[in-house]
Amino acid sequence: MRDIAITTKTLNNNSYELPRLNERYLYITLFSTVIALGYSILHIVFDYDYLRFSSVGDISGSKSSPFYKAKAKILDVLLRSTVFAVTATIGFPIVYWIFRGIIWRNGLLVARYVLLYKLHRSGEYVSFPLSFEMLFITLFSSFFLFLLWEACNTGFNIYMSLGPLHRGVLISFKSRDPNGTLITGLKSSGRPLTRLLAFQELAYISLNDRVRRASIYSDIDRPIDQFGPPPANVSSRLPNNKNTTSAWAEIYGECILIAEDLTKKLTSAGTKNNTNSNKPSGDGSSTTAKNTLVKETHQQAVTTATSPPPIKVIRDNIFLDPSLNTNHKRTNSDALRARIVDNLQDKEAHRSKEVISAITEARSTVQTYISQYKSLITKFLEAKPGAPFRYTVRRQTNALIPNVALCNDALLALSYLVCFSIDEDALGTVQRYIPDILSSYYRLILALESYISDPPVHWSNPASTITPELINSSTRRAREVLEAADSAFELIAVRFRPYLSGMGLSDPVQRRAVRVATESDIAF
């Protein structure tokens, strides 16, 4: 492209005249900067770096290879690049024409006083920089810029979310200790991607690899300190000889830990919602009776408790002038303390009415400002500019369930391992864990159902901005995990239906398991 230097000669090409600022250079430089900033904003707002991982059962097909994934994305990349380039090429001249004066004046200042160019004294325009050639150049360059950015983002997402298979082989396959490598990955809580890949591999093994499942069931003689201290839900299940653990016990502990942690988070969120809710209760008598019972119980406990011997209380006024105490030897520090006391309060240490009134007035003023502040904040949050600052139900759900794939893989992988153990677990290491698994899944299902039906609403999310449709779309992650938990519970209930009555399940868990097994159409 011709004539895109930072300076240019005047129209009559007089070689003895000082150069002028080239507006074509200014236009194309500003165009490149604007599209870079615009794409960066889109990148952040739409979270282009968010990795989307496949769920259980979707990672073993040939179409999961990077070649097929990249081939499927080519059309989208080309389409987005074209739309972005055309929009920028057509829209930027309008913006430039509106702000041309500001851009030109600031460009002159930068060129003269920052870049130290010796320019012509005249600050008039030479010519408008837009032409068919400029439109073609900006369209061509912006298209390839957007194409490179989109291709890099797409390639990054594809290769970072390939899953546990590398050329059809599991990641831990080449390890000398495949099960140990797998368990180490499951316990890598400080490395989210490593942990997710480990759970994806476990899900693949539980569904597709009979040999690895059998090796997990039979791997029972591992040193207990190989993977660090076992979780509490594992150590209570270990035999009397606690010097060894099993691969199954470690896998069970990590999978159940995810379910129990999520249950606690959901329960805690629901408890806070009930505590902070402004909705009137249907019957306040039960709450009053409960509070009265608690107070009476506390008073009875205090009365009946063994009291320590009484402490002798000295009733001397500690605020009196030390000089009035004849038994006390006056020192310099005592004199200073006495002067401070004299200045602050009267000789008898009575409370100052002026101080009390001043404190009361200050407190009232502060409370007034706080109430006004809350009112202004509420109005701001209800308006459209306040939308980015709301802690919406969607954001709350995403914080409670940051990784749906991790939860689904853990729930379903453990369920498949339990179901296949009835035929493949020759040592019977899995059977005694089944009641605890069903109970944990049952508690998780109840917590998810409660959260979805009545999600807690943060104070920064005004009620006027909430609709049933918005709530339904905002709890999508919770509904996906609920679907996985229901499926995992159903698989175990159907597979072990003849043995449910002898497992020692609690009545609610057993009733649900029997009902689910009766209504299910799953056949093993």
MIZAPA-894916 format. One record per residue (C-alpha): residue in one letter; x, y, z. Coordinates in pm, whole numbers. Layout:
N
+---+--------+--------+--------+
! r !     c1 !     c2 !     c3 !
+---+--------+--------+--------+
! A !      X !      Y !      Z !
...
+---+--------+--------+--------+
***
This chain:
524
+---+--------+--------+--------+
! r !     c1 !     c2 !     c3 !
+---+--------+--------+--------+
! M !      0 !      0 !      0 !
! R !    136 !    340 !    -97 !
! D !    169 !    647 !    122 !
! I !    128 !    507 !    472 !
! A !    432 !    671 !    629 !
! I !    378 !    875 !    942 !
! T !    444 !   1199 !    754 !
! T !    376 !   1315 !    402 !
! K !    458 !   1611 !    178 !
! T !    204 !   1880 !     96 !
! L !    -20 !   1855 !   -206 !
! N !    203 !   2069 !   -431 !
! N !    506 !   1850 !   -344 !
! N !    719 !   2151 !   -250 !
! S !   1038 !   1992 !   -122 !
! Y !   1122 !   2300 !     84 !
! E !    807 !   2275 !    297 !
! L !    796 !   2089 !    627 !
! P !    609 !   1756 !    614 !
! R !    257 !   1709 !    743 !
! L !    105 !   1431 !    952 !
! N !    -23 !   1154 !    724 !
! E !   -387 !   1090 !    810 !
! R !   -386 !    761 !    620 !
! Y !   -122 !    633 !    863 !
! L !   -330 !    765 !   1152 !
! Y !   -642 !    591 !   1019 !
! I !   -490 !    247 !    967 !
! T !   -299 !    255 !   1297 !
! L !   -609 !    349 !   1491 !
! F !   -813 !     89 !   1300 !
! S !   -572 !   -189 !   1401 !
! T !   -573 !    -73 !   1763 !
! V !   -953 !    -56 !   1782 !
! I !  -1013 !   -402 !   1638 !
! A !   -750 !   -549 !   1872 !
! L !   -916 !   -389 !   2175 !
! G !  -1261 !   -488 !   2050 !
! Y !  -1165 !   -851 !   2000 !
! S !   -999 !   -857 !   2343 !
! I !  -1323 !   -736 !   2501 !
! L !  -1521 !  -1002 !   2313 !
! H !  -1266 !  -1261 !   2423 !
! I !  -1319 !  -1171 !   2789 !
! V !  -1696 !  -1118 !   2779 !
! F !  -1775 !  -1442 !   2595 !
! D !  -1499 !  -1637 !   2773 !
! Y !  -1331 !  -1779 !   2462 !
! D !  -1079 !  -1966 !   2679 !
! Y !  -1346 !  -2171 !   2856 !
! L !  -1268 !  -2539 !   2798 !
! R !  -1567 !  -2761 !   2723 !
! F !  -1500 !  -3125 !   2803 !
! S !  -1691 !  -3428 !   2681 !
! S !  -1903 !  -3626 !   2923 !
! V !  -1887 !  -3996 !   3002 !
! G !  -1926 !  -4214 !   2694 !
! D !  -1843 !  -3937 !   2445 !
! I !  -1464 !  -3966 !   2453 !
! S !  -1404 !  -4301 !   2288 !
! G !  -1525 !  -4240 !   1932 !
! S !  -1301 !  -4176 !   1634 !
! K !  -1460 !  -3834 !   1586 !
! S !  -1306 !  -3720 !   1915 !
! S !   -964 !  -3689 !   1749 !
! P !   -827 !  -3335 !   1705 !
! F !   -845 !  -3368 !   1326 !
! Y !  -1221 !  -3426 !   1326 !
! K !  -1280 !  -3156 !   1587 !
! A !  -1077 !  -2901 !   1391 !
! K !  -1251 !  -2998 !   1067 !
! A !  -1590 !  -2943 !   1230 !
! K !  -1487 !  -2594 !   1345 !
! I !  -1343 !  -2464 !   1015 !
! L !  -1671 !  -2324 !    886 !
! D !  -1746 !  -2148 !   1216 !
! V !  -1399 !  -1992 !   1224 !
! L !  -1430 !  -1861 !    868 !
! L !  -1781 !  -1729 !    927 !
! R !  -1693 !  -1545 !   1249 !
! S !  -1377 !  -1399 !   1094 !
! T !  -1573 !  -1270 !    795 !
! V !  -1848 !  -1116 !   1008 !
! F !  -1598 !   -945 !   1237 !
! A !  -1392 !   -812 !    944 !
! V !  -1691 !   -675 !    751 !
! T !  -1837 !   -516 !   1065 !
! A !  -1507 !   -348 !   1152 !
! T !  -1441 !   -228 !    797 !
! I !  -1786 !    -71 !    758 !
! G !  -1831 !     56 !   1112 !
! F !  -1493 !    212 !   1179 !
! P !  -1512 !    487 !    908 !
! I !  -1835 !    614 !   1067 !
! V !  -1675 !    629 !   1411 !
! Y !  -1363 !    791 !   1267 !
! W !  -1567 !   1056 !   1084 !
! I !  -1754 !   1145 !   1407 !
! F !  -1438 !   1182 !   1615 !
! R !  -1208 !   1298 !   1336 !
! G !  -1132 !   1636 !   1490 !
! I !  -1034 !   1490 !   1828 !
! I !   -825 !   1218 !   1665 !
! W !   -646 !   1464 !   1437 !
! R !   -562 !   1714 !   1711 !
! N !   -434 !   1446 !   1948 !
! G !   -238 !   1286 !   1664 !
! L !    -63 !   1615 !   1597 !
! L !     22 !   1656 !   1966 !
! V !    168 !   1306 !   1989 !
! A !    368 !   1342 !   1668 !
! R !    512 !   1680 !   1767 !
! Y !    575 !   1648 !   2141 !
! V !    609 !   1273 !   2199 !
! L !    760 !   1141 !   1877 !
! L !    940 !   1477 !   1824 !
! Y !    856 !   1516 !   1455 !
! K !    909 !   1861 !   1307 !
! L !    579 !   1915 !   1126 !
! H !    422 !   2195 !    928 !
! R !    272 !   2467 !   1147 !
! S !    -65 !   2431 !    977 !
! G !   -305 !   2198 !   1154 !
! E !   -553 !   2170 !    867 !
! Y !   -662 !   1842 !    713 !
! V !   -495 !   1733 !    393 !
! S !   -761 !   1491 !    268 !
! F !  -1001 !   1235 !    412 !
! P !   -810 !    905 !    443 !
! L !  -1092 !    678 !    329 !
! S !  -1084 !    537 !    -24 !
! F !  -1169 !    212 !   -201 !
! E !   -807 !    110 !   -167 !
! M !   -818 !    178 !    209 !
! L !  -1144 !    -19 !    245 !
! F !   -991 !   -316 !     65 !
! I !   -672 !   -303 !    274 !
! T !   -860 !   -280 !    605 !
! L !  -1099 !   -558 !    505 !
! F !   -817 !   -786 !    393 !
! S !   -591 !   -722 !    693 !
! S !   -870 !   -741 !    952 !
! F !  -1000 !  -1067 !    805 !
! F !   -663 !  -1236 !    841 !
! L !   -612 !  -1091 !   1189 !
! F !   -949 !  -1226 !   1303 !
! L !   -881 !  -1555 !   1126 !
! L !   -551 !  -1601 !   1312 !
! W !   -708 !  -1512 !   1646 !
! E !  -1004 !  -1745 !   1595 !
! A !   -780 !  -2029 !   1474 !
! C !   -551 !  -1994 !   1776 !
! N !   -843 !  -1993 !   2020 !
! T !  -1009 !  -2289 !   1852 !
! G !   -686 !  -2489 !   1838 !
! F !   -615 !  -2415 !   2203 !
! N !   -962 !  -2530 !   2309 !
! I !   -942 !  -2847 !   2099 !
! Y !   -601 !  -2962 !   2218 !
! M !   -658 !  -2871 !   2583 !
! S !   -987 !  -3063 !   2595 !
! L !   -887 !  -3381 !   2411 !
! G !   -957 !  -3599 !   2714 !
! P !   -761 !  -3896 !   2850 !
! L !   -696 !  -4068 !   2516 !
! H !   -377 !  -4005 !   2320 !
! R !   -385 !  -4184 !   1984 !
! G !   -638 !  -4427 !   2123 !
! V !   -435 !  -4509 !   2438 !
! L !   -506 !  -4391 !   2792 !
! I !   -262 !  -4147 !   2951 !
! S !   -172 !  -4382 !   3238 !
! F !   -122 !  -4680 !   3007 !
! K !    254 !  -4622 !   2965 !
! S !    311 !  -4589 !   3338 !
! R !    479 !  -4868 !   3535 !
! D !    195 !  -4836 !   3785 !
! P !   -119 !  -4739 !   3589 !
! N !   -355 !  -4754 !   3887 !
! G !   -117 !  -4555 !   4105 !
! T !    -80 !  -4290 !   3836 !
! L !   -457 !  -4272 !   3801 !
! I !   -512 !  -4231 !   4176 !
! T !   -240 !  -3966 !   4198 !
! G !   -423 !  -3772 !   3928 !
! L !   -755 !  -3808 !   4112 !
! K !   -596 !  -3658 !   4423 !
! S !   -436 !  -3363 !   4239 !
! S !   -678 !  -3104 !   4375 !
! G !   -421 !  -2829 !   4321 !
! R !   -405 !  -2909 !   3946 !
! P !   -760 !  -2882 !   3810 !
! L !   -682 !  -2995 !   3454 !
! T !   -479 !  -3296 !   3571 !
! R !   -756 !  -3397 !   3808 !
! L !  -1024 !  -3360 !   3543 !
! L !   -826 !  -3574 !   3297 !
! A !   -786 !  -3839 !   3568 !
! F !  -1161 !  -3850 !   3630 !
! Q !  -1225 !  -3865 !   3256 !
! E !   -987 !  -4160 !   3234 !
! L !  -1164 !  -4326 !   3528 !
! A !  -1498 !  -4274 !   3354 !
! Y !  -1363 !  -4428 !   3035 !
! I !  -1221 !  -4727 !   3226 !
! S !  -1542 !  -4782 !   3421 !
! L !  -1743 !  -4799 !   3100 !
! N !  -1511 !  -4946 !   2836 !
! D !  -1205 !  -5122 !   2982 !
! R !  -1281 !  -5457 !   3148 !
! V !   -913 !  -5538 !   3207 !
! R !   -844 !  -5215 !   3394 !
! R !  -1161 !  -5256 !   3600 !
! A !  -1048 !  -5601 !   3708 !
! S !   -705 !  -5465 !   3802 !
! I !   -868 !  -5197 !   4019 !
! Y !  -1083 !  -5454 !   4202 !
! S !   -784 !  -5681 !   4270 !
! D !   -533 !  -5408 !   4366 !
! I !   -565 !  -5441 !   4746 !
! D !   -211 !  -5436 !   4889 !
! R !    -91 !  -5079 !   4859 !
! P !     97 !  -4896 !   5138 !
! I !   -142 !  -4662 !   5309 !
! D !    105 !  -4373 !   5295 !
! Q !    163 !  -4402 !   4919 !
! F !   -104 !  -4143 !   4839 !
! G !   -102 !  -3955 !   5167 !
! P !   -354 !  -3993 !   5451 !
! P !   -680 !  -4143 !   5325 !
! P !  -1004 !  -3944 !   5355 !
! A !  -1219 !  -4003 !   5663 !
! N !  -1479 !  -4188 !   5459 !
! V !  -1206 !  -4434 !   5350 !
! S !  -1016 !  -4482 !   5675 !
! S !  -1334 !  -4585 !   5858 !
! R !  -1386 !  -4863 !   5603 !
! L !  -1033 !  -5004 !   5611 !
! P !   -972 !  -5336 !   5788 !
! N !   -803 !  -5362 !   6126 !
! N !   -464 !  -5382 !   5957 !
! K !   -449 !  -5017 !   5849 !
! N !   -102 !  -5039 !   5699 !
! T !   -244 !  -5112 !   5354 !
! T !   -519 !  -4975 !   5139 !
! S !   -671 !  -5067 !   4804 !
! A !   -703 !  -4890 !   4471 !
! W !  -1080 !  -4922 !   4491 !
! A !  -1092 !  -4760 !   4837 !
! E !   -890 !  -4462 !   4718 !
! I !  -1105 !  -4420 !   4406 !
! Y !  -1421 !  -4451 !   4613 !
! G !  -1295 !  -4186 !   4856 !
! E !  -1218 !  -3930 !   4586 !
! C !  -1548 !  -3980 !   4401 !
! I !  -1760 !  -3964 !   4715 !
! L !  -1563 !  -3662 !   4835 !
! I !  -1681 !  -3467 !   4530 !
! A !  -2044 !  -3567 !   4594 !
! E !  -2028 !  -3481 !   4965 !
! D !  -1853 !  -3149 !   4909 !
! L !  -2117 !  -3045 !   4658 !
! T !  -2393 !  -3152 !   4898 !
! K !  -2243 !  -2939 !   5175 !
! K !  -2213 !  -2637 !   4945 !
! L !  -2573 !  -2664 !   4829 !
! T !  -2704 !  -2720 !   5181 !
! S !  -2505 !  -2425 !   5312 !
! A !  -2635 !  -2202 !   5033 !
! G !  -2992 !  -2307 !   5109 !
! T !  -2944 !  -2247 !   5483 !
! K !  -2816 !  -1895 !   5420 !
! N !  -3114 !  -1832 !   5195 !
! N !  -3359 !  -1938 !   5465 !
! T !  -3176 !  -1733 !   5728 !
! N !  -3156 !  -1413 !   5526 !
! S !  -3491 !  -1446 !   5354 !
! N !  -3740 !  -1162 !   5401 !
! K !  -4038 !  -1383 !   5320 !
! P !  -4293 !  -1412 !   5606 !
! S !  -4309 !  -1759 !   5755 !
! G !  -4632 !  -1951 !   5736 !
! D !  -4647 !  -2030 !   6105 !
! G !  -4440 !  -1836 !   6355 !
! S !  -4557 !  -2033 !   6656 !
! S !  -4319 !  -2320 !   6592 !
! T !  -4022 !  -2085 !   6568 !
! T !  -4123 !  -1907 !   6889 !
! A !  -4169 !  -2235 !   7070 !
! K !  -3833 !  -2355 !   6947 !
! N !  -3659 !  -2038 !   7068 !
! T !  -3834 !  -2063 !   7404 !
! L !  -3728 !  -2425 !   7439 !
! V !  -3368 !  -2335 !   7360 !
! K !  -3368 !  -2054 !   7618 !
! E !  -3522 !  -2274 !   7886 !
! T !  -3274 !  -2550 !   7817 !
! H !  -2984 !  -2306 !   7837 !
! Q !  -3109 !  -2157 !   8165 !
! Q !  -3156 !  -2502 !   8313 !
! A !  -2806 !  -2603 !   8208 !
! V !  -2659 !  -2290 !   8363 !
! T !  -2852 !  -2344 !   8688 !
! T !  -2768 !  -2710 !   8727 !
! A !  -2402 !  -2675 !   8629 !
! T !  -2142 !  -2701 !   8901 !
! S !  -2048 !  -2345 !   8993 !
! P !  -1690 !  -2249 !   9084 !
! P !  -1620 !  -2081 !   9418 !
! P !  -1719 !  -1713 !   9427 !
! I !  -1457 !  -1455 !   9332 !
! K !  -1400 !  -1172 !   9573 !
! V !  -1483 !   -846 !   9394 !
! I !  -1303 !   -528 !   9492 !
! R !  -1560 !   -249 !   9480 !
! D !  -1313 !     40 !   9484 !
! N !  -1363 !    299 !   9211 !
! I !  -1068 !    253 !   8979 !
! F !  -1137 !    584 !   8805 !
! L !  -1094 !    802 !   9113 !
! D !   -796 !   1033 !   9147 !
! P !   -509 !    819 !   9284 !
! S !   -419 !   1105 !   9518 !
! L !   -738 !   1038 !   9714 !
! N !   -610 !    693 !   9806 !
! T !   -391 !    738 !  10115 !
! N !   -246 !    388 !  10085 !
! H !   -113 !    454 !   9737 !
! K !    224 !    615 !   9677 !
! R !    191 !    882 !   9408 !
! T !    426 !    860 !   9107 !
! N !    473 !   1058 !   8786 !
! S !    266 !    807 !   8587 !
! D !     -9 !    828 !   8848 !
! A !    -13 !   1205 !   8819 !
! L !    -39 !   1187 !   8440 !
! R !   -317 !    932 !   8464 !
! A !   -497 !   1152 !   8713 !
! R !   -480 !   1453 !   8482 !
! I !   -621 !   1246 !   8194 !
! V !   -906 !   1125 !   8412 !
! D !   -977 !   1479 !   8533 !
! N !   -998 !   1606 !   8177 !
! L !  -1226 !   1329 !   8055 !
! Q !  -1473 !   1281 !   8338 !
! D !  -1578 !   1409 !   8673 !
! K !  -1426 !   1311 !   9007 !
! E !  -1687 !   1045 !   9080 !
! A !  -1645 !    877 !   8737 !
! H !  -2007 !    922 !   8635 !
! R !  -2091 !    883 !   8268 !
! S !  -2092 !   1202 !   8073 !
! K !  -2432 !   1287 !   7931 !
! E !  -2272 !   1500 !   7662 !
! V !  -2060 !   1209 !   7537 !
! I !  -2359 !    975 !   7534 !
! S !  -2571 !   1221 !   7338 !
! A !  -2287 !   1282 !   7091 !
! I !  -2238 !    909 !   7036 !
! T !  -2614 !    859 !   6989 !
! E !  -2630 !   1141 !   6737 !
! A !  -2328 !   1008 !   6546 !
! R !  -2478 !    660 !   6540 !
! S !  -2806 !    796 !   6404 !
! T !  -2621 !    989 !   6134 !
! V !  -2421 !    683 !   6030 !
! Q !  -2736 !    468 !   6013 !
! T !  -2904 !    732 !   5797 !
! Y !  -2613 !    736 !   5554 !
! I !  -2608 !    355 !   5544 !
! S !  -2981 !    336 !   5465 !
! Q !  -2941 !    598 !   5191 !
! Y !  -2641 !    410 !   5054 !
! K !  -2838 !     83 !   5044 !
! S !  -3126 !    257 !   4868 !
! L !  -2895 !    404 !   4604 !
! I !  -2716 !     73 !   4555 !
! T !  -3048 !   -109 !   4511 !
! K !  -3166 !    142 !   4250 !
! F !  -2834 !    113 !   4067 !
! L !  -2848 !   -268 !   4066 !
! E !  -3205 !   -264 !   3933 !
! A !  -3099 !    -46 !   3639 !
! K !  -2932 !   -189 !   3329 !
! P !  -2587 !    -38 !   3406 !
! G !  -2587 !   -233 !   3733 !
! A !  -2631 !   -571 !   3564 !
! P !  -2257 !   -658 !   3562 !
! F !  -2243 !   -602 !   3940 !
! R !  -2527 !   -838 !   4033 !
! Y !  -2443 !  -1169 !   4198 !
! T !  -2705 !  -1351 !   3995 !
! V !  -2833 !  -1704 !   4040 !
! R !  -2630 !  -1806 !   3735 !
! R !  -2308 !  -1675 !   3888 !
! Q !  -2393 !  -1836 !   4219 !
! T !  -2460 !  -2171 !   4051 !
! N !  -2136 !  -2147 !   3856 !
! A !  -1949 !  -2078 !   4180 !
! L !  -2107 !  -2379 !   4352 !
! I !  -2052 !  -2607 !   4050 !
! P !  -1745 !  -2472 !   3868 !
! N !  -1688 !  -2792 !   3670 !
! V !  -1989 !  -2998 !   3563 !
! A !  -1778 !  -3256 !   3378 !
! L !  -1578 !  -3334 !   3693 !
! C !  -1893 !  -3398 !   3898 !
! N !  -2062 !  -3606 !   3628 !
! D !  -1753 !  -3818 !   3564 !
! A !  -1704 !  -3886 !   3936 !
! L !  -2068 !  -3984 !   3994 !
! L !  -2112 !  -4203 !   3688 !
! A !  -1765 !  -4362 !   3700 !
! L !  -1819 !  -4482 !   4056 !
! S !  -2166 !  -4608 !   3965 !
! Y !  -2037 !  -4808 !   3666 !
! L !  -1757 !  -4958 !   3874 !
! V !  -2012 !  -5070 !   4132 !
! C !  -2242 !  -5218 !   3868 !
! F !  -1967 !  -5416 !   3693 !
! S !  -1828 !  -5539 !   4025 !
! I !  -2111 !  -5788 !   4062 !
! D !  -1951 !  -5995 !   3784 !
! E !  -1586 !  -5886 !   3791 !
! D !  -1499 !  -5828 !   4158 !
! A !  -1379 !  -6172 !   4262 !
! L !  -1256 !  -6051 !   4604 !
! G !  -1574 !  -5868 !   4705 !
! T !  -1397 !  -5542 !   4787 !
! V !  -1677 !  -5324 !   4650 !
! Q !  -1989 !  -5467 !   4809 !
! R !  -1960 !  -5317 !   5158 !
! Y !  -1934 !  -4965 !   5014 !
! I !  -2264 !  -4975 !   4823 !
! P !  -2493 !  -4855 !   5108 !
! D !  -2274 !  -4551 !   5168 !
! I !  -2268 !  -4471 !   4796 !
! L !  -2647 !  -4487 !   4766 !
! S !  -2688 !  -4272 !   5078 !
! S !  -2443 !  -4009 !   4950 !
! Y !  -2613 !  -3998 !   4611 !
! Y !  -2953 !  -3969 !   4779 !
! R !  -2841 !  -3670 !   4988 !
! L !  -2691 !  -3505 !   4681 !
! I !  -3011 !  -3555 !   4481 !
! L !  -3221 !  -3399 !   4757 !
! A !  -2982 !  -3102 !   4786 !
! L !  -2987 !  -3045 !   4409 !
! E !  -3365 !  -3072 !   4388 !
! S !  -3403 !  -2824 !   4674 !
! Y !  -3159 !  -2581 !   4516 !
! I !  -3322 !  -2598 !   4173 !
! S !  -3674 !  -2550 !   4310 !
! D !  -3577 !  -2254 !   4533 !
! P !  -3228 !  -2119 !   4458 !
! P !  -3092 !  -1866 !   4709 !
! V !  -3101 !  -1506 !   4591 !
! H !  -2818 !  -1270 !   4686 !
! W !  -2900 !   -919 !   4809 !
! S !  -2727 !   -769 !   4506 !
! N !  -2971 !   -947 !   4275 !
! P !  -3295 !   -743 !   4303 !
! A !  -3621 !   -936 !   4290 !
! S !  -3748 !   -714 !   4008 !
! T !  -3481 !   -858 !   3776 !
! I !  -3567 !  -1225 !   3842 !
! T !  -3810 !  -1425 !   3629 !
! P !  -3896 !  -1799 !   3633 !
! E !  -3742 !  -1838 !   3287 !
! L !  -3422 !  -1674 !   3408 !
! I !  -3409 !  -1900 !   3713 !
! N !  -3459 !  -2205 !   3493 !
! S !  -3174 !  -2111 !   3261 !
! S !  -2949 !  -2002 !   3549 !
! T !  -2963 !  -2342 !   3720 !
! R !  -2860 !  -2536 !   3409 !
! R !  -2542 !  -2671 !   3569 !
! A !  -2730 !  -2793 !   3874 !
! R !  -2983 !  -2971 !   3651 !
! E !  -2704 !  -3139 !   3455 !
! V !  -2545 !  -3271 !   3773 !
! L !  -2888 !  -3378 !   3902 !
! E !  -2943 !  -3577 !   3584 !
! A !  -2607 !  -3751 !   3630 !
! A !  -2678 !  -3820 !   3999 !
! D !  -3021 !  -3964 !   3916 !
! S !  -2867 !  -4187 !   3649 !
! A !  -2590 !  -4305 !   3881 !
! F !  -2839 !  -4383 !   4159 !
! E !  -3070 !  -4561 !   3915 !
! L !  -2792 !  -4781 !   3774 !
! I !  -2695 !  -4913 !   4118 !
! A !  -3057 !  -4953 !   4230 !
! V !  -3149 !  -5156 !   3921 !
! R !  -2835 !  -5369 !   3927 !
! F !  -2864 !  -5456 !   4296 !
! R !  -3243 !  -5462 !   4324 !
! P !  -3259 !  -5819 !   4465 !
! Y !  -3020 !  -5721 !   4746 !
! L !  -3158 !  -5380 !   4849 !
! S !  -3354 !  -5512 !   5146 !
! G !  -3042 !  -5663 !   5305 !
! M !  -2809 !  -5365 !   5268 !
! G !  -2917 !  -5185 !   5583 !
! L !  -3027 !  -4875 !   5396 !
! S !  -3227 !  -4606 !   5571 !
! D !  -3599 !  -4606 !   5497 !
! P !  -3598 !  -4301 !   5264 !
! V !  -3303 !  -4432 !   5064 !
! Q !  -3450 !  -4781 !   5035 !
! R !  -3792 !  -4652 !   4930 !
! R !  -3639 !  -4436 !   4660 !
! A !  -3411 !  -4717 !   4540 !
! V !  -3701 !  -4964 !   4516 !
! R !  -3922 !  -4712 !   4337 !
! V !  -3649 !  -4616 !   4090 !
! A !  -3561 !  -4979 !   4021 !
! T !  -3927 !  -5065 !   3964 !
! E !  -3991 !  -4776 !   3724 !
! S !  -3661 !  -4805 !   3536 !
! D !  -3634 !  -4955 !   3188 !
! I !  -3259 !  -5025 !   3217 !
! A !  -3165 !  -5386 !   3150 !
! F !  -2833 !  -5550 !   3239 !
+---+--------+--------+--------+
***
